[in-house]
């Protein structure tokens, strides 16, 4: 489950429900979560290369940066969504 990486970080069932709701109803959010998952798989695969060439190290760094940016976007969007739901 692609959103599973994020659901593990949520402690309340209500937050998990809201995250799933946002994932299922917001196409951009879903794309971000799915892309983050794909990057996670690629990073894991690249980290297993031993020895690692300079070009692989550079690729790995770029993937990690993209993954981190996406994670920040995902959590910002989720927190905004949660705030709207609580206020509304």
N, C-alpha and C positions, 0 to 999 in steps of 0.2 A: 504494500500500500504506500503510494508515493507521499501521502501526507503524514504517514506514520512517524517519520522523523520529528515532526513538529508536535504531533499529539503526545509523544513521550515527554515533552518538556512542559506540557500543561498539567496542572495538578487537579483542577476541578472539572467535574463532568460537564458543568455549564460551559466552561471555556472550550472543552473538546467539542461540544455540540455547536457552539458558535463558529469555531474554526471550520468544522465540517460543512456547516451551512454556507459560510463564505466561499469555501472551496467549490461547492456544488453550484453556487449561483453567480459567481463573479469570474468571468472567463480570464481576465488578466491575472487575477490572483491565482487561479488554477494553473495558468501557464508558468507563473513564477515558481510555484511549488513543484510542478513537474520538472521544470528546468533545473531547479536546485537538486532534486533527486538524481537526475541524469548526471549532473556535475559531481555529485557525491560518489556515484558509481565509477566515473572516470578517474577521479582523484584516488579512490581506493585502489583501482587497477594500476595506475601509474606509480603509486607509492610502493608497489611490490617489485618494481624493476630494480635489479641489483646486479651490477653497478648501474647508476643512473647517469646518462649522458647529460652534457650541458643543455642541449636542446630540450630534453625531457624535463630537466629541472625548471627551465624557463616556462614550458607549457604548463607544468604543475603549478607554478606560482601564479600564472595568469588564470587558471581554472579556480584556484583557491580564492583569488581576489573577486572573481565574478560570483562565486558561490557566497562569499561574505556579503557582497553588495545585495544580492538577492535576499539573503536571510534578513538583512536590515529592512529591506522593502516589505517583505512578508510580515515581519513583526509590527512594523509601523502601520501597515494596512489593517492588520488584525486588531491592533489596539484602538485604531480609529473606529473600526466597525463595532467593536465591543462597547466603546464609549457611546456611540449612537444608539445601540440597542438598549443600554442601561438607561440613557436619558429619555429614550422614546418610549 
